[in-house]
C-alpha cells in the first residue's frame, strides 16, 4: 500500500522539502504517512506573512470569519471517519476515542463560528462624575497580534482546534506547530482551511522539530505563544520570553474524591465505571486522566472491588479495532518510563492490584494501592494507564490530599450533598471542580485551565478569545447619553 505524503502549509499554501519524516503507528510500528520538514526559509516566510496580514485580518467582518469557521466545522464532520483513522494511526489512540476527538474538534469550530458573531464589546457611560458629562466609552477587544500555537501529541486535532478556532474567530493570524510524532491530522486541518477565503498569511501549519521551534518562540513578530505540553518546556518558554503573552496548559495528576455520603450502590458503580474508564482511556495520556482516587474508608473495599471489575472489563488491543478500549502509549520509551515508576512505587511498599505488564508500547491497565508518599505515581504526572487508590478517613482529609500536589488542573468529586460540593469548590486549589463525575469531563465551550504547575490562562472558545485579545477604549465626546 502506498504511504501518503503530507505537505506542510506556509501562509495557506502547500510546500515540501527533501527532508522527510516518517510518522509511525505506535502499536505496530508501520509507517502511516510521511511529512516534509519545514526549513528556516519557510519559518521566516510564515512569520513575515502573519505579521504583514495582521491588521487586515483583524478588520475582517465578523460574518466572514464566522462563515469560514462554519465551513471548517462542516468539513470535519464530512471527513470524520477518514480523519479519525488518521488520528488513530499516528497516535495509537483507539478508534472509538479518535472519532470522539473529531466530533469535538468540529464542535469547537462551530462554537467559534457562533462566538465570532457575538464578539461585540460593550458601552460604558462616563457621566458618573461631573467632569465627564457628554462622554461615553466604547470598549472592544482587539487581537494582541499573531500567535504561535504549539500543540501536543495526545489530542493532535482537537487541541490544535482549541488554538486555531479562537484565533480565527477574533481575527488573529496563527502559526501552528504540531507535535513531531502526530502532525498528520493537523495538516489535513490545514487542507480544509485552504478551502476557505481566509486572507493569505493568516495561518500556517509548519512541521518542524522542537529545537527549530525556538526560533519562532523568540521572534518578536509573534507576540503571543499558546503552548500545550510538558511542564518543563512550558515554563522554560515563559522564562525565555517574559515580555510576550504566554498561555500554558501543562497537565496534572488529576484526583477523584469519593465522599462519605456516596452510599447508593448504583451511584457507586457509576463512579467506579467512570474512574476505570477515564484513568485508562487513551492509555492514560490525557492531562485530566484520573490518576489519584481518594475513597472514604467507609466505602474503600467496596469501591476497590468495583473499580477492579470495571478495569478488568476494558479491552486491550489494536487501536483500529472498534472494541479496543486501551491501546499503546505514544512510543515504547514512554511505556518503559511508566513501568519504571510502577516498579519504584512497589519497591516503596505499594501493591499492584492488577496490570503492570508491558508489551512494547502497550502497558496493561494498572491499579495500585498503598503507594508511599513521594512516589512519582502520586506526585508527578504518570501520563499512562495507571490509577492509585488511597484510603481517607474523612472528606476533609481527601480535599487536603488533593491539594498536596504541585498541579491543579481539575478534580472530580462524587457527592450527593450540595454543601459538600460548594465546599469542595472553595477549598480545592484547582482550575475546575467536576461534581458527580471524574475530572476528565470537559465541554469544549467551557473555561478550561489550571493553577500552580498546571499552567496559566484558559482554553474554551470564549475564554481563549478573551485571552488572545486585549481591551481597547474609544471615548466619544459631546454625546447626549440616553
N, C-alpha and C positions, 0 to 999 in steps of 0.2 A: 504494500500500500504506500502511495506517495505521501511523504510527510509535508504538510503545508508550511509555507514560509510567510511570515508576517512582517511587513514593513513598519517602521516607526513613522510618526507623523510630525512634521515641522510646520508650524503655522498653518495647520489644516491640510497639508499636502504630504502624500506618502513619499518616503525616502528609504533607500537601502544603502548598505556598505558591504564591503567584502568580509568584514569581521562578523562572523556568525556565532550565535549562541544557541545550543540545543536546550530545549525545555523537556524534561523527562518526568514521567509519571512516578511518583514516589513509591507506589505499590509494587510495580513490576519492572521499573527502570526503562520502559520503552520510551522512545522519543515521540512526543505528541506534536511537536512543532519546532520551528527554528525562527529566530528573530535576528535582525541586523542590530549591531551595536552602534549607537549614535556617536559621532566624533565631536571634537571641540568646536568645529565649524558649525555643526548642527545645533549644539547648545547655544552658541553665540547668536545664530540666526533666530532661534526660538525666543530668546530673551529680548533681542532687539525688536522683533515683531510684536511681542507682548507690550513692550514699553511704547512703541510707536502707535499702537491701536488703542491704548488705554482710554484716552479722552473720548475717542469716537464710540467705543463700546459702552462706556458709562452713559452716553447720551442716547443709546438705542431705546426706542419706545418700549414700554412695558409689554404691549401686546406681541411685539416681535420676539422678545425673549421668552415670553410665555408659550408662544406657538412652537418655538424651537424645542423647548423642554417637553412639550406635549408630544412632539414628533419622536423625540428620543425615547420617551416612556413607551409609546405605542410600538416602536420598532423592537425594543427589548422584549416586549410581550410576544411579538410576532416571531422573533428568532429565539424564543426562550429555551426550547429543548436543545438547540444547537449550542447556545452559549453555556447552558448547564453542563452539557457533555464536555465542553472545553474547560470549564472550571474544575470539574471532577478530574479530568485528565492531567491538568497542570499542577493541581494542589493535592490530589488524593482524597478530596472531600467526597463522601458518599453522595451518590447522585440525588438522593432524596433531599439532602441539605443544599446541594448545588441548585436545585430547582427553586427551593425557598429563597436562596440568595438572589436569583434573577428576578423573582417576583418582588422582593423587597427593593431591589435597585429600580425597577420600573415604578414602584410606588414612590420612591424617593424623588425621582424626576417629576412625577405627577404632582406631588406636594409642592415642589419648587415652582412648577408652572402656575399653580394656584397662588402661591405666595407672591410671585412676581407681579401679579395683577393687583394685589393688596398693598404693595410696598409704596406707601403714600406719605409718610411723615405726619406732622401734626402742627396745629397753630397754637400759639400762646399769646394771650393778651398781656400787654405790658403797662396798661393804665392802672395798675395796682398801687402805684406811687404817683404823687403829683407831677414829678418831672418827666413822666413817660406817657402823658395823655396823648392820644392820637397816634400811638405806636402799636404795632403788632409784630410778632416774630413768627416766621415760618421755619419750622425745624424739620430738616430731612436728613437722610443718611446717604453718604457718598462712599464709593469704594476707596479703601486705603491704598490700592494700587494693585499691580499684577501679583499673582500668587504662585508660589511653588508648593505643589501638593505631593507629598511623599507618602506612598501607600505601603502597607504590609502584605504578607503572603496569605494570611488566613481568610480574608474576605476580599479576594482580588478584584471583584466587581463592585460590590456594594460599598466598600469603604472608599473606593475611587469615586463612586457616585456621590457620597457624602461630602466630597471635596469639590467635584465638578458642578453638581446641580446648584448649590447655593452661590457659587461664583458666577455662573451664567445668569442666575436669577437677579443678581444685583448689578450685573454688567462689569465684572472684573475679569480680565484675562487670566488664564491659568495654564501653567505647565505641569503636567502630571509625570511623576517618576514612579512607575510601578515597581514592585519588588522584583529583583532579578530572577527569582525562582518561578514567579507566576505572572508574566507580562501579557499573556495571550488574550485574556478576556478584556483587559483594558484597551488593547489595540483594536479589538472588534468594536468596543465602545467608540473608539476614535473613528472607525469606518462609518458608524452610524452618525456621529457628529458631522462628518464630512458631507453628509447628505443635506445638511441644513444651510440656512442663509447666514450663519454666524460670520462676523467680519474676519477677514484674513488676519491672522496673528492673535486672535482672541483665545486660541487654545493650541496646545501641542501635547503629544504623548511621546516621551523620549525613553528609550531603553538604554540606560547607562548603568554602569557599576555604581555601587555605593560610594566608592572613592571619588569618582568623577562628579558625583552629585555635590560634593563640597564646593565646587566652583559656583554652582547655582545658589547654594545656601548663602554664600558670601557676597553675591552680586547685588549691589545696591539698587539695581533696576527692578528687583523683586523684593519689595518691602514687607511682604507677608510670607511666612512659612507655616504651612499646616502639615504637621508630622504625626503619623500614627505608627508606632513600633516599639522598640525596646527602650527601657528606662535609661541606660547609659547614653545611648545615641541621642535620645530626645533632649535630655538636659545638656548634653555637650553642644547641641545646636543652639540652644538658648544662650549658653555662655559664650559661644563663638560670635553671635550677632545680637548683642544686648539692645541695640537700638531698633531692631526690627520687631514687628508684631509677630509673635510666635505662639501658635496653638499646638498643644501637645496632648495626645491621647496615648497613654503609656501602659495601660493594663493594670493588673492587680491579682490578688488571691481571694476571689470573691467568697463571701461567707453566707451561710444559711443558719438561721436560728429556729429551732422547733420549740415553741414556748410551752410552758406548763399547761396552759388551757387547751392545747391542741389534742383533745382526747378522743374525738369521734373516730371510729375505725375507718370509715370511708375517707375522711379527711386525711388521716394518717397515711393511708395507702396512696392517695393522690400526691401527698408530699413526697413519699418515698419514690414514686414513679418519676416525678419531676426531678428530684435530686439525682436519681440514677441516670436518667436520660441526659440531663444538662450538665452533668460532670463529665460525661463520656462523649457527647456529641462532637463531631468534627475532631475526634481524638483529643478532646480537651483543649484544642488550640483556639480558644476564644478568651479574650481578656475578662469576660464575665462568666466563664465556665465555673460551675460550682467546685470549689476546692476544699473549703473548710466547713464542716457541719457541726454546729453546737446543739446538742439534744439534751433537753431536761432529763435528769436521771430517772424521773418517773416513767418516761417513755423510751429510754435508751435501748433496752434489749429488744423491745417490740419493733422499734423503728429500724434498728440494725438488721434484723432478720428481713423486714420488708424491703429495705434498700438492697440487700444482697440478692434477694429473689428477683428484683427488677433488673439489677445489673446482670445477673446470670441469664436473663432472657434476651439480652442485647445480642444481635448478630454481628460477628466479626467476619470481614471478607473483602472481596474486590470492590472498590468504590463505584464501579459502573453497574453493579447489580442492584436492582430495586430494593431488595430486602436487607441490604447491608446497613447496619446502624453505626458501626465503628470501623474506620479504615486506617490507613497509615498516618504517621506523623509526616512532616514535610520532607524529612530525609532520615537516613539511618543514624546520623550523628545526633539528631535531636532525640531519637528513641534511646540511644545509648546513654545520653545525659540523664534523661528521666529515670532510666533503670538504675543509674548510679545513685540518684537521690533517694530512690526507694531503698536501696541497699544500705545507705547511710542511716536512714530512719530505723531500719531493722536492727542495725548494729547498736543503735542508741536505746533499744528496748521496744520499738514499735512492732506490731503484729500485722502481717498481711492476711486479711480475711479471705481475699480472692484475687486472682490475677497475678501480675508481676512478671509473667513470661514475655519473651520478645522473639520475634522472627523478622529479621531485617528491620524495616522501618515501622513494623506493626507491633504495638505494645498492647498486651491484654488489658482490658479494663480492670483497674486495681482499686481495692478498698482497703484502707489502713485504719487501725485504731491504736490508741496509746502512743502516738508519736510524741517524742520528748520535746520540751521547749528548746528552741533554737534549731530544730530540724528544718531543712530547706523546703520540705514538702508542706510545712506550715508557714514559714516566714517569707518565702520567695514565691515567685510565680512559676508553677510547675509547667504550665503550657503543655500538658499531656493528660492522658486518660487516668487520672489519679484523684481520689477523693479521700479526705481524712475525717474520721468520725471522732467527736470529742464529747465526753460527759460533762454536764454542768449541773450545779445544784440549784440554780435559780436563773430566771430570765436576766436579772441584773448582771450576774456573772457572765452570762453569754454575751451581753452587749459590751461589757468591758473587754472580753477576749476578742470580739470582732475588731474593736478599736486598737488592739495590741498588734498593730500592723503598720508598716510604713506605706501601705497602699490604702486607697479609699475610693473605689470606683462605685460599686453598687453592692447592696446586701439584700437578702431575701428573708422575710420574717413570716413564719407560719403562726398566726394568732387569730383568734376569733373575737378578741377584745379590742374595741376601738381605742380605749385609753392606752393600752399597751402599744398599739400601732403608732399613735401620736407621740408617745414617749420614746419609742424607738427612733422615730424620725428626728426627734430633738437631740437625742444623745449620741446617735451613731455618726461618726466622722467619715461620711461617705457622700458621694455626689447624688446618689439616688437610693431610696428605700422602697423595695417592692413587697407589698403586704399580700399574703396569701399565695405567694409563688416564689420561684427561685430568682436570684439576681440576674440570671441570663435573659430575663424578659427585657425586650427593647422595642418600642414603637418608633419608627424612623422619623416621625414628626415631633417627638418629644425632646426636651433638652437632655443631653447625654454627655457626661464628662465627670471627672473625678477630682479629688483633692490629694494632698500630700504627694507621694511619688507616682500617683496615677495620672498626674498631668495638670494642665491648666487650659481653660477655655471650654467651650461647649460645642458639641455637634448637635444634630437635629436641625432640620432645614431652616426654620425661622431663627433659631438661636445662632446657627452658623452665619446666616445672612447678617445678623447684627454684629457678629464677631469680625466679619470681613469688611465692615464699613465703620465710618465714624460720623458723628453729628456735624452738620453744617447749618449755620443760622443765617437767615435773611431777615433783616429788620426793615419794615416799611414805616415811613413817617407821614403824618398828615392824614391818617386813616380815621374815618368815622366808625369806630369799633361798635358793632351791634351789641 
